[in-house]
């Protein structure tokens, strides 16, 4: 997702807080790959209804944001004779910047997978695709080709207020889905299973709850440890504090340095999170087959390595010199679960 974002940013006119990519052509506000998958790719030149976009994408988009950021315009269908047609029946059309972003984004999936095959090995990426498809083809829900924008409580899936239709029988051509789509479907299926039994979302557990302890972690260190933005961590911390699972306090008397620590209740929640992860993995071994899950793990390990800053997949994510990520500290880890927010769909909540 990040490699796609870096490439799209490099190729298309856009605006960010850093300025514009072109003096002559100030394009729309920069957003992430998720917004291409759940919105732009479905917007035809003749227009398409909001309802139809959601049907095709199998998830919701931030349509107000996409309109405000300069990608689309939404208006009632002039042929609709109803006095007040529902918003889902309004027609979405791409603005010039949206059409350009749509066209720039279309070939990137194939280009980036080709890079991955060169970077990690033809055989290795082939094995990864096969192991993901072995699971994705058995899923009983029609999941989207991207992770959904997190909802209230930072939940994914059904806890996000979305109902997924039953999956149709897998077709041979589905195995050729972009690698990002296969990864997203399998990860979302795991998140949905986790969140059906957890009071805390996987996004909060895997990123924030995971790195906290009872002694306390400096708040300023959390983005570095979790791999997600301070804004997304602030949202997650607000939920943990509301449920009295975590507290923020001075590091020591009179200090202005703040630390976040788990409460006794939060330590129990952290233990439950780890136990539930292991339990769902065991269930997946029963559901999909031990060999299938082992093959998936084995195909992912070369990309992740020992994790952290030395993860091969992270070392490959060098931004272009003119990209907004080049102005930020180099990440030391990737999120353990992408935090896709309404702010633009970036996987680290940026």
C-alpha positions as CSV (number, residue, x, y, z in Angstrom):
1,X,0.0,0.0,0.0
2,X,2.8,2.5,0.9
3,X,4.8,1.7,-2.2
4,X,1.7,2.3,-4.3
5,X,1.1,5.6,-2.5
6,X,4.7,6.7,-3.1
7,X,4.4,6.0,-6.8
8,X,1.0,7.6,-7.3
9,X,2.2,10.7,-5.4
10,X,5.2,10.9,-7.7
11,X,3.2,10.6,-10.9
12,X,0.1,12.8,-10.4
13,X,-0.4,16.5,-9.7
14,X,-1.7,16.9,-6.1
15,X,-1.7,19.1,-3.0
16,X,-0.5,18.3,0.5
17,X,0.4,20.4,3.5
18,X,3.9,20.6,2.0
19,X,2.6,22.4,-1.1
20,X,1.7,21.3,-4.6
21,X,3.5,18.9,-7.0
22,X,3.2,21.3,-9.9
23,X,3.2,25.1,-10.0
24,X,1.1,25.1,-13.2
25,X,-1.4,22.3,-12.2
26,X,-2.4,22.1,-8.5
27,X,-4.3,18.8,-8.4
28,X,-6.5,17.3,-5.7
29,X,-5.6,16.6,-2.1
30,X,-3.4,13.6,-1.9
31,X,-5.0,10.3,-0.7
32,X,-4.0,6.7,-0.4
33,X,-4.5,3.6,-2.5
34,X,-7.6,2.6,-0.5
35,X,-9.5,5.6,-1.9
36,X,-8.7,4.4,-5.4
37,X,-9.9,0.9,-4.7
38,X,-13.1,1.8,-2.9
39,X,-14.0,4.8,-5.0
40,X,-12.1,6.2,-8.0
41,X,-11.8,3.0,-10.0
42,X,-15.6,2.6,-10.0
43,X,-16.4,6.2,-11.2
44,X,-17.2,6.0,-14.9
45,X,-17.1,9.0,-17.2
46,X,-20.9,8.9,-17.6
47,X,-21.4,8.9,-13.8
48,X,-22.4,6.1,-11.4
49,X,-24.6,6.2,-8.3
50,X,-23.3,6.1,-4.8
51,X,-25.2,2.8,-4.3
52,X,-23.5,1.2,-7.3
53,X,-20.0,2.2,-6.2
54,X,-20.6,0.6,-2.8
55,X,-22.0,-2.6,-4.5
56,X,-18.9,-2.9,-6.7
57,X,-16.4,-2.0,-4.0
58,X,-18.2,-4.1,-1.3
59,X,-17.3,-1.4,1.2
60,X,-17.9,2.3,1.9
61,X,-15.8,5.2,0.8
62,X,-15.4,8.6,2.4
63,X,-17.4,10.3,-0.4
64,X,-17.7,13.6,1.4
65,X,-13.9,13.7,1.7
66,X,-13.4,12.6,-1.9
67,X,-15.7,15.5,-2.9
68,X,-14.0,18.0,-0.7
69,X,-10.5,16.9,-1.7
70,X,-11.3,17.6,-5.4
71,X,-11.7,14.1,-6.9
72,X,-15.4,13.8,-7.5
73,X,-18.7,15.7,-7.6
74,X,-22.0,14.3,-6.4
75,X,-25.4,15.5,-7.4
76,X,-29.0,14.2,-7.8
77,X,-29.6,12.4,-11.0
78,X,-31.4,14.9,-13.3
79,X,-33.6,12.1,-14.6
80,X,-34.8,11.2,-11.1
81,X,-38.2,12.7,-10.7
82,X,-38.4,12.2,-6.9
83,X,-38.6,15.4,-4.8
84,X,-35.8,14.2,-2.5
85,X,-34.0,11.1,-3.8
86,X,-31.9,9.4,-1.1
87,X,-28.2,10.2,-1.1
88,X,-27.2,6.7,-2.2
89,X,-29.1,7.3,-5.5
90,X,-27.1,10.5,-6.3
91,X,-24.7,10.3,-9.2
92,X,-21.0,10.5,-8.8
93,X,-18.8,11.9,-11.5
94,X,-15.0,12.3,-11.6
95,X,-13.5,15.8,-11.8
96,X,-10.5,16.3,-14.0
97,X,-8.1,15.6,-11.1
98,X,-10.1,12.5,-10.2
99,X,-10.0,11.2,-13.8
100,X,-6.2,11.7,-13.9
101,X,-5.8,10.0,-10.5
102,X,-8.0,7.1,-11.7
103,X,-5.8,6.6,-14.8
104,X,-2.5,7.0,-13.0
105,X,-3.5,4.4,-10.4
106,X,-4.8,1.7,-12.7
107,X,-1.4,0.2,-13.9
108,X,0.4,0.5,-10.6
109,X,-0.8,-2.8,-9.1
110,X,0.9,-4.8,-11.9
111,X,4.0,-2.6,-11.9
112,X,4.6,-2.9,-8.2
113,X,4.0,-6.7,-8.2
114,X,6.6,-6.9,-11.0
115,X,9.0,-5.0,-8.7
116,X,8.3,-7.4,-5.9
117,X,9.0,-10.3,-8.1
118,X,12.4,-8.8,-9.0
119,X,13.1,-7.7,-5.4
120,X,12.0,-10.8,-3.4
121,X,12.2,-13.5,-6.2
122,X,9.8,-14.8,-8.8
123,X,9.3,-18.1,-7.0
124,X,8.8,-16.5,-3.6
125,X,6.1,-14.1,-4.8
126,X,4.4,-16.9,-6.7
127,X,4.3,-19.0,-3.5
128,X,2.9,-16.0,-1.6
129,X,0.1,-15.6,-4.2
130,X,-0.7,-19.3,-4.1
131,X,-0.9,-19.4,-0.3
132,X,-3.1,-16.4,-0.1
133,X,-5.4,-17.7,-2.8
134,X,-5.7,-21.0,-1.1
135,X,-7.4,-19.2,1.8
136,X,-9.2,-16.4,-0.2
137,X,-10.9,-18.9,-2.4
138,X,-12.5,-20.6,0.6
139,X,-13.8,-17.4,2.3
140,X,-17.6,-17.4,2.7
141,X,-18.0,-13.6,2.5
142,X,-17.6,-11.3,-0.5
143,X,-14.9,-9.1,1.1
144,X,-13.5,-5.9,-0.6
145,X,-10.2,-5.7,-2.4
146,X,-8.8,-3.3,0.2
147,X,-9.0,-2.9,3.9
148,X,-12.0,-0.9,4.9
149,X,-11.9,2.6,6.5
150,X,-12.0,1.9,10.3
151,X,-15.3,2.9,11.9
152,X,-16.4,3.7,15.5
153,X,-14.0,2.0,17.9
154,X,-11.6,1.6,15.1
155,X,-13.3,-1.7,14.1
156,X,-13.2,-3.4,10.7
157,X,-15.8,-5.7,9.1
158,X,-19.2,-6.3,10.6
159,X,-18.3,-4.4,13.8
160,X,-17.8,-1.5,11.5
161,X,-21.5,-1.6,10.6
162,X,-21.0,-3.3,7.3
163,X,-22.8,-6.5,6.2
164,X,-20.9,-8.6,3.6
165,X,-22.8,-10.7,1.2
166,X,-22.2,-14.4,0.8
167,X,-19.3,-15.1,-1.5
168,X,-20.0,-16.5,-4.9
169,X,-18.1,-19.7,-5.9
170,X,-14.4,-18.8,-6.7
171,X,-13.6,-18.3,-10.4
172,X,-10.3,-19.1,-12.0
173,X,-9.7,-15.5,-12.9
174,X,-10.1,-14.4,-9.3
175,X,-6.7,-16.0,-8.6
176,X,-5.2,-13.2,-10.7
177,X,-6.5,-10.5,-8.4
178,X,-3.8,-7.9,-7.5
179,X,-1.6,-9.1,-4.7
180,X,-2.8,-6.3,-2.5
181,X,-6.4,-7.5,-2.9
182,X,-5.5,-11.0,-1.9
183,X,-3.6,-9.7,1.1
184,X,-6.4,-7.4,2.1
185,X,-9.1,-10.1,1.9
186,X,-7.2,-12.6,4.0
187,X,-6.2,-10.0,6.6
188,X,-9.8,-8.6,6.8
189,X,-11.2,-12.2,7.2
190,X,-8.8,-12.7,10.2
191,X,-9.7,-9.3,11.7
192,X,-13.4,-10.1,11.3
193,X,-13.0,-13.4,13.2
194,X,-11.0,-11.7,15.9
195,X,-13.4,-8.8,16.3
196,X,-16.4,-11.1,16.5
197,X,-15.1,-12.1,19.9
198,X,-13.1,-9.1,21.1
199,X,-14.4,-6.0,22.8
200,X,-11.3,-4.1,21.4
201,X,-10.6,-3.8,17.7
202,X,-7.7,-5.5,16.1
203,X,-6.3,-2.2,15.0
204,X,-6.0,-1.0,18.6
205,X,-4.8,-4.3,20.0
206,X,-2.2,-5.0,17.3
207,X,-0.7,-1.5,17.3
208,X,-1.2,0.2,20.6
209,X,-2.1,-2.4,23.2
210,X,0.7,-4.6,22.0
211,X,3.5,-2.1,22.8
212,X,2.2,-0.9,26.2
213,X,3.1,-2.3,29.6
214,X,2.4,-1.6,33.2
215,X,5.7,0.3,33.8
216,X,4.9,2.9,31.2
217,X,6.0,3.9,27.7
218,X,6.8,7.5,26.7
219,X,4.0,8.9,24.6
220,X,6.4,10.4,22.2
221,X,7.9,7.0,21.5
222,X,4.6,5.3,20.6
223,X,4.5,6.2,16.9
224,X,8.0,4.8,16.5
225,X,7.2,1.6,18.3
226,X,3.7,1.0,16.8
227,X,4.5,2.2,13.2
228,X,1.4,4.4,13.1
229,X,0.8,8.1,13.3
230,X,0.4,10.1,16.5
231,X,-3.1,11.2,15.4
232,X,-4.3,7.6,15.0
233,X,-2.6,6.6,18.3
234,X,-4.4,9.5,20.0
235,X,-7.8,8.1,18.8
236,X,-6.8,4.6,20.0
237,X,-5.6,5.9,23.3
238,X,-8.8,7.8,23.8
239,X,-10.7,4.5,23.6
240,X,-8.3,2.6,25.9
241,X,-8.5,5.4,28.5
242,X,-12.3,5.6,28.2
243,X,-12.5,1.9,29.1
244,X,-9.8,2.3,31.8
245,X,-7.4,0.0,30.1
246,X,-4.6,2.6,30.0
247,X,-3.6,5.8,31.6
248,X,-1.4,8.7,30.7
249,X,0.6,10.4,33.5
250,X,3.8,12.3,34.1
251,X,6.9,10.1,33.9
252,X,7.9,11.3,37.4
253,X,6.9,14.0,39.8
254,X,7.3,17.4,38.2
255,X,8.2,16.0,34.8
256,X,6.6,17.3,31.6
257,X,7.3,14.0,29.8
258,X,4.2,11.9,29.6
259,X,4.0,8.1,29.7
260,X,1.2,5.7,28.8
261,X,0.8,2.6,30.9
262,X,-1.5,-0.3,31.1
263,X,-3.9,-0.5,34.1
264,X,-4.4,-3.9,35.7
265,X,-7.5,-4.2,33.6
266,X,-5.5,-3.3,30.5
267,X,-2.9,-6.0,31.3
268,X,-5.7,-8.6,31.3
269,X,-7.0,-7.2,28.0
270,X,-3.5,-7.5,26.5
271,X,-3.3,-11.2,27.6
272,X,-6.7,-11.9,26.2
273,X,-5.6,-10.3,22.9
274,X,-2.5,-12.6,22.6
275,X,-4.5,-15.7,23.6
276,X,-7.3,-14.9,21.0
277,X,-4.7,-14.4,18.2
278,X,-3.3,-17.9,18.9
279,X,-6.7,-19.4,19.2
280,X,-7.9,-18.0,15.8
281,X,-4.7,-19.2,14.1
282,X,-5.5,-22.7,15.5
283,X,-9.0,-22.5,14.2
284,X,-7.7,-21.4,10.8
285,X,-5.5,-24.5,10.7
286,X,-8.6,-26.6,11.2
287,X,-10.7,-24.6,8.7
288,X,-8.2,-24.1,5.9
289,X,-5.7,-26.9,6.7
290,X,-2.5,-26.9,8.7
291,X,-0.4,-27.1,5.5
292,X,-2.2,-24.1,4.0
293,X,-1.6,-21.9,7.1
294,X,2.0,-23.1,7.3
295,X,2.6,-22.3,3.7
296,X,1.2,-18.7,4.2
297,X,3.5,-18.1,7.2
298,X,6.5,-19.5,5.3
299,X,5.8,-17.3,2.3
300,X,5.4,-14.1,4.5
301,X,8.5,-14.7,6.6
302,X,11.1,-13.7,3.9
303,X,9.3,-10.4,3.5
304,X,9.1,-9.7,7.2
305,X,12.4,-11.2,8.4
306,X,13.0,-10.4,12.1
307,X,10.7,-7.4,11.8
308,X,11.4,-3.8,12.8
309,X,13.7,-1.6,10.8
310,X,15.5,-4.6,9.3
311,X,12.3,-6.1,7.7
312,X,13.1,-6.5,3.9
313,X,9.7,-5.2,3.0
314,X,10.3,-2.0,5.0
315,X,13.8,-1.4,3.6
316,X,12.2,-1.4,0.1
317,X,9.9,1.5,0.9
318,X,12.2,4.4,0.2
319,X,10.0,7.4,-0.7
320,X,10.9,9.7,-3.6
321,X,12.8,12.8,-2.6
322,X,9.9,15.0,-3.5
323,X,7.3,12.9,-1.5
324,X,5.8,13.9,1.8
325,X,7.1,10.8,3.5
326,X,10.7,11.9,2.7
327,X,10.1,14.9,5.0
328,X,9.2,12.6,8.0
329,X,11.4,10.4,10.2
330,X,12.2,7.1,8.6
331,X,9.8,4.5,10.1
332,X,11.4,1.8,12.3
333,X,8.5,-0.7,11.8
334,X,5.3,-1.1,9.9
335,X,1.9,-1.4,11.6
336,X,1.0,-4.9,12.7
337,X,-2.5,-4.1,11.4
338,X,-3.0,-1.2,9.0
339,X,-4.9,1.7,10.5
340,X,-6.9,3.0,7.5
341,X,-8.7,6.1,8.6
342,X,-11.2,8.5,7.0
343,X,-8.4,11.1,6.8
344,X,-7.3,9.8,3.3
345,X,-6.9,6.0,3.8
346,X,-3.2,5.9,4.6
347,X,-2.3,2.5,6.2
348,X,-0.4,4.2,9.1
349,X,-3.2,6.6,9.8
350,X,-1.2,9.5,8.5
